[in-house]
Amino acid sequence: AQSVTQLGSHVSVSEGALVLLRCNYSSSVPPYLFWYVQYPNQGLQLLLKYTSAATLVKGINGFEAEFKKSETSFHLTKPSAHMSDAAEYFCAVLPNSGYSTLTFGKGTMLLVSP
Amino acid sequence: KAGVTQTPRYLIKTRGQQVTLSCSPISGHRSVSWYQQTPGQGLQFLFEYFSETQRNKGNFPGRFSGRQFSNSRSEMNVSTLELGDSALYLCASSLGQGAQNEQYFGPGTRLTVT
């Protein structure tokens, strides 16, 4: 069974600082990987996805993530945090199959201070 | 293009009652998935429907059921509600099944069981 581990339930950064949210997956074969963001009282919005093309994936709002097979990691980064980035972020894995069933990590709440 | 809509947005029910939640996918989308989000368990997969057929099911008791109609709209039903069923129920739609089809999430239905 596939699983996702997000290190740190809460991450605090100052506005303008680097954002790094960690995600490790377990899978027997390279899966598809996703990062979603959830703002309060809203659904999930896709930030970016890895589907076995380029290992460095660029997403919306200045976020990017790098797939590292040797480390089974897919960490999310943003060079400069903005107050509007404060939200909960979820890493998810989807097996390379015909289904659309996502397995999510527990989420990381990003707090941005002025 | 309208996004995924879920009705109702908020619901309060009493233990033992049953509830039906509705999800209208983006026009043209034929795949609908349901997820339960709780603070303790995080995001957990419930069902996946494609062309009116349940294609995948998560590890939930039989009290949880769902269906999809010919217009791709989907409903999920929870019978004999328990306090632990209090959660945000999210629906996601995509054009088809598989990782190549991006899933779009609705705002969710927040169910409170008292």
Interface residues (C-beta under 8 A of the other chain):
Chain A: Y32 Y36 N41 Q42 G43 L44 Q45 L46 K49 T51 F90 A92 L94 N96 S97 G98 Y99 S100 T101 L102 T103 F104 G105 K106 G107
Chain B: V4 S31 S33 Y35 G42 L43 Q44 F45 E48 R55 N56 G58 L90 A92 S94 Q97 G98 A99 Q100 N101 E102 Q103 Y104 F105 G106 P107 G108
